[in-house]
Amino acid sequence: MKISPASLYQSTAVSTKPAYRNGASAPASTPATAQPGSSTKVDLSPVARDLTSSDNDVDLERVQAIRQALANGTLNINPTRIAEGILQDAIDILT
């Protein structure tokens, strides 16, 4: 099975627009969006702050190496290592 980037985006796309029946437009009482320069304040949780830190950047070289190995058919998958990682994550969450 080959997964193309386009199929990933199509299957994971999420629409933020509300769906209305019979092609009707949005009701006139939709809330206004924040204007630039407004004083809206957003507080991020510690988890969200951690996700936005630069320490979590994607290693593009590693991604490219994996793509190349997949394309060549030389990617070695170790199911034992994957299972151990999943179990360790579960143990970390539960402790």
C-alpha positions in Angstrom: 0.0 0.0 0.0 1.4 3.3 -1.0 0.5 6.4 0.9 0.8 9.7 -0.9 1.0 13.1 0.9 -2.2 14.2 -0.9 -4.2 11.2 0.6 -3.0 12.1 4.1 -4.2 15.6 3.8 -7.6 14.5 2.4 -8.2 12.0 5.1 -7.2 14.2 8.0 -8.7 17.5 6.8 -11.1 19.1 9.2 -13.5 21.9 8.2 -14.0 24.7 10.7 -17.0 26.0 8.8 -20.4 25.0 10.1 -22.4 22.9 7.7 -25.9 24.2 6.8 -28.6 22.2 5.3 -29.8 22.6 1.7 -26.9 25.0 0.8 -28.3 27.8 3.0 -26.0 30.5 4.1 -24.9 31.2 7.6 -27.5 33.0 9.8 -27.1 36.8 10.1 -26.3 36.5 13.8 -22.9 35.0 13.5 -20.4 36.3 16.1 -17.8 38.9 15.0 -14.2 37.8 14.8 -11.5 39.6 16.8 -10.1 42.7 15.1 -6.3 43.2 14.7 -5.0 45.2 17.7 -7.8 44.0 20.0 -6.9 43.0 23.5 -7.6 39.2 23.3 -5.5 37.2 25.7 -4.7 33.5 25.3 -3.2 31.3 28.0 -1.5 28.1 26.8 -1.4 25.0 29.0 2.0 23.6 29.9 1.5 20.9 27.4 0.7 23.4 24.6 3.7 25.4 25.5 5.9 22.3 25.3 4.5 21.5 21.9 5.3 24.9 20.6 8.9 25.0 21.9 11.7 24.7 19.4 13.0 21.5 21.1 10.2 19.6 19.3 11.2 20.4 15.7 11.0 17.7 13.1 14.3 16.2 12.0 13.9 16.7 8.3 17.0 14.7 7.4 15.6 11.7 9.3 12.2 12.1 7.6 13.9 12.2 4.2 16.0 9.1 5.1 12.9 7.2 6.0 11.1 8.3 2.8 14.1 7.1 0.8 14.3 3.8 2.6 10.5 3.3 2.0 10.9 4.1 -1.7 13.9 1.7 -2.0 12.2 -1.0 0.0 15.1 -1.1 2.5 13.3 0.2 5.6 13.8 -2.3 8.5 10.9 -2.3 10.9 11.6 -3.9 14.3 8.1 -4.8 15.8 9.7 -5.7 19.2 11.2 -2.2 19.5 7.9 -0.6 18.6 6.0 -2.8 21.1 8.5 -1.9 23.8 8.2 1.8 23.1 4.4 1.6 23.3 4.5 -0.3 26.6 7.1 2.2 28.0 4.8 5.1 27.0 1.9 3.4 28.8 4.0 2.8 31.9 5.1 6.4 31.9 1.5 7.7 31.6 0.3 5.4 34.4 3.0 6.2 36.8 
